[in-house]
């Protein structure tokens, strides 16, 4: 696992969110984090928890009820780039 993904996964785990993490470098969703856990249902509480940690939706809006992918915890978010040492902020 890449260093930035491991750092983000540990950060989220420390805050009670267990998921797979991937930083997207290219394409239409570049510079976003993909957070995914098929065993967790998307909820307002999870959205608020991520908002409180400084994340925003891919279009820079706060996460909400419909941010999850079909009710599953699968989102692309922006924020917390300090955990990726390869990004020049």
Residue pairs with C-beta under 8 A, 6 or more apart in sequence:
1 9
2 23
3 85
4 23
4 83
4 84
4 85
4 86
4 87
5 21
5 22
5 23
7 83
7 84
8 21
8 23
8 33
8 80
8 83
8 84
9 19
9 20
9 21
11 80
11 83
12 18
12 19
12 21
12 35
12 53
15 49
15 53
16 49
17 35
17 46
17 49
17 50
18 37
18 40
19 35
19 36
19 37
19 40
19 73
20 34
20 35
20 36
20 37
21 33
21 34
21 35
21 36
22 33
22 34
22 36
23 32
23 33
23 34
23 84
24 30
24 31
24 32
24 33
24 34
24 76
25 31
29 58
29 76
31 78
31 81
31 87
32 58
32 76
32 77
32 78
33 55
33 76
33 77
33 78
33 79
33 80
34 74
34 75
34 76
35 50
35 73
35 74
35 75
35 76
35 77
36 73
36 74
36 75
37 73
37 74
38 72
38 73
38 74
40 46
40 72
40 73
41 68
41 71
41 72
41 73
42 67
42 68
42 69
42 71
42 72
42 73
42 74
42 75
43 68
44 64
44 65
46 68
46 73
47 62
47 63
47 64
47 65
47 67
47 68
48 63
50 63
50 75
50 77
51 62
51 63
53 79
53 80
54 79
54 80
55 63
55 77
55 78
55 79
55 80
56 62
56 63
56 77
56 78
56 79
57 63
57 64
57 67
57 75
57 76
57 77
57 78
58 76
58 77
58 78
60 78
63 75
63 77
67 75
68 74
68 75
69 75
81 87
81 89
82 89
